[in-house]
């Protein structure tokens, strides 16, 4: 088998952050000798998450077994996901924003045995639904746990129980924080502080010039939210998840932690 050097487009800050978490975890568990030290362990996990390298490829590159590579990645993801914030924590930061942008994205997955809940009629393939909150500049602030792809964006935003008290979802949390949020037509009827564009309905008059002008302005603002989704998907593992759909949530949470460390924002 041939091998070659490769790069990971991340800074040493991200490497050091994850390596320190792994090192502390090993010390806490009084772990015995490992094949890879914390630094190499971190490189392996980042190659999988950022570059989307398969377990077979990273196992060959780090000269370990495929099962060992899988265990290393799962350990790193679990440590990062445990450090991810619930919505209540970033909401303290979101409430200081001029406004927020709410949008949903579908992360493709392989077909599974119980495939019907994961099939998105809108996108015509299987996946999981993730809700994303961006700031006015289009920077990624927070991403939700994953739901089956058949779940509508509005339903997902309403039903996510994300605070410590588990009492309300994204839309109500934004409304309680008095933060105006711009969203697309898929969130029609959300109410609260969520603002959606005007939508023409059948057998009703066409939209007025004023309504069309409002929609154009709304679209310009909302387009910035696409940057946050694009940022999330620069982590190539999200191009298509080839694992159990239940693993999508910890992977997204781990990526969110690493993204904030890399951007040097909201990092603890």
N, C-alpha and C positions, 0 to 999 in steps of 0.2 A: 504494500500500500504506500502511495506517495503522500508526502506531507509538505506544507509550506507555511511560512510565517504569515500572520494576519494581524490586523489592528482592530481595536474596539474604540469607536468614537466617543469616548468618555474621558473625563479628567481624573487625575490621581486623587482628587478629593472624594470622588465616589468610591474608588477602589479602597482608600483608607477607611472610609466610613463602614463599609460592609466588612472589611477584614477585621476591624476592631470588634464588631458585633460577633463575628464568628470566633475570634480569639477569646472574648469574654465568655461566650457560651461554652466553649471547650473547657475553660478553666473552672467554670461553675459546675460542670458535669464531671470534672476531673477525668476528662477523656484520655484514653490511652493514645499511643502513637498512631498517627494518621499518615496515609500515603502522601497526601498533599498538605503543605503548611497553609495557614490562613490566607496568605497572599495568593497562592496558586489556586486555592479553593475559590476565592473571590473571582479571579480571572475566569475560571471555568463557568461559574454561575453567570457572570456578565456576558460571556461569549454566547451563552444559550439565550439569555433574555434580550440582549441588545442586537446581536447579529443573527439570532434565530438558528444558530448551529444545532444540529440534531445531537442526541446523546451518542450516537455512533461516531460522529465526527469529533466531538470534544473528547470522547473516551480515547480515540486514536491519537489525538493531538497531545493529550496529557498522559498518555501511556498508562491508562487504567482500564478496568473493565467497564462495560456499559452499565451494569447494575450499580457499580460504585459511583459512576458519573450521575446517574439518576438520583441516588441518595444524597450526593453533595448538593445538587440543584434544589431538591426538595427541602433540605435543611436550610439553605440560604433563603429561599422563598418564605419559609415559615417564620424565620427570624425577622425578615423585613415586614411581612404582613402583620406580625404582632405589634409592630411599631407604628402602623398606619393609624391615622386619625379618623374617628367617627365624624359625622357631619357637624355635631355640636361644636367641636374644636375649631375647624376652619370657618364656621359661621361667625365666630368672633372677628375674624379677619374680613370675611365677606361683607359684614354689616358696615365696614368702613369704606367700602367701594362706592363709587358714584352709581354704578349699576352692575349687574351680572348678566351673563349669557348662559342660558340653559339649553342643552342639546343632547340628543341620544345618538349612539352609534352601535352598529352591529359588528361583533367580532366573529368572523367565520370559524366554524368548527367542522370536524369530520362528522359524518353521519353516525348516529348511535342507535342502540337497540330501540330505546323509547324516543323515536325521532320526532314525533308530531309536535310536542311542546317547543322544540327548538327550531322548527321551520318557520322562517319569516316570509309571509306572503308578499310583503313589500319588496324585499330584496331577492326573493326567489332562491334562497339557499338557507342552509342551517347555520345557526349562530347563537350568540348570547347578547342580550341587550345591556349596555352600560350607559348610564346617564353621566354627563360631564358638565361641570360648572367652570366657566372661564371669567376672567376679569375683563375690564373695558378694553384692554390692549390685546385680548385674545390669548393671554397666558393661562395655562392649565392651573386651576386652583384645587379641584377635587374631582374624583371619579367614584361612582357608586359601586356597590357589589353587583355582580352580574345576575341577570334574570334570563329565563329562556327567551329565545329570539322571537317567539310568537307574541310576547307581551308588548302591547302598544306603549309608545313613549309616555303618553299621558297617564296610563295606568301605572307604569313603572314609577313615574315621578310622584304619584299619589300614594302608592302602597309601600314604598321603601320605608321601613321602620329603622331609623338610623341613629337616633340619639341614645344616650345612656339610659334614659327612661323609657325609650321605645314607644313614644306616644304619638309621633307624627312623622310625615314624610318630607320630601324635598320641598314641595310647593308650600306647605304650611310652615316649614322652617324659614323659607325665604320671606313669607308674609309676616311671620312673627318678628323677624329681624328688620322689617320695614325696608327691604332691599328690592328695588325694581329689577325684574329679570325679563330679558327679551328671549322669546322662543318662537319656533316656526309654527306653521298651521297645524302640525300634529298635536299641539297642546291647546287647541281651541277648547274653551270651556274650563280651563284650569282655574280661572278667576284669581282671587288673592292679588298678589303683587306681580303676577306674570302677565306680560303684554305680548299679544300675538297679532299678526297682520290681519287686515280685513279679508274675508273670504266670501267670494260670490257663491250664492246658492242657486240651484235650479229654479226656474220659473219666478225669479226675482229680478228686479232691475240691475243693470250692470253697475259696477263700482263707479263712483263719481271721480272727478279729477282730483279732488282733495284726498279721497281714500287711496287712490293710486299713488299719489305723492307720498302719503304716509307709509304705504307699503314699500316704496323704493328706499326711503330713509331707514325704515325698519330692517330691510334686507342688508343694507350697508353695515349697520351695526351688528346684525346677527352673523354676517359673514366672518367677522373676527373670531367668532366661536369655533369656526372650522379649523382655525390655527391650533386650538387646543386639542382637537381630535387628531389633527395631523401630527402634533407633538407626541401624543400618546402612542400613535402607531409608528413612530420612528423606532420603537422597540419591536424588532422584526418578529419576535415570538407571537405578536398579536396579528400578524398577517393571516395566520390560520393556526388555531390551537389544535394540536393533535394529542389531546389528553382528555380525561373525563371532564365534562362541562363543569362539574362542581369544583374543579381546580382553577377555573377562570377567576373567581373572586380573589383568592390569595395572590395569584399572579398579577392582577391589576393593582391590588394594594401594594405589592412589593415594588412594582414599577413606579407607582405614584411617589413612594418614599424616595426611591433612587432619583427620580426626576427632580424633586425638590432639593435634594442634596446637590445634584449636578448644577441646578440653577442657582444654588445658594440662597434659596428663599424658603421660608417656613420650615427650615431644618432645625431640629432640636440638637 
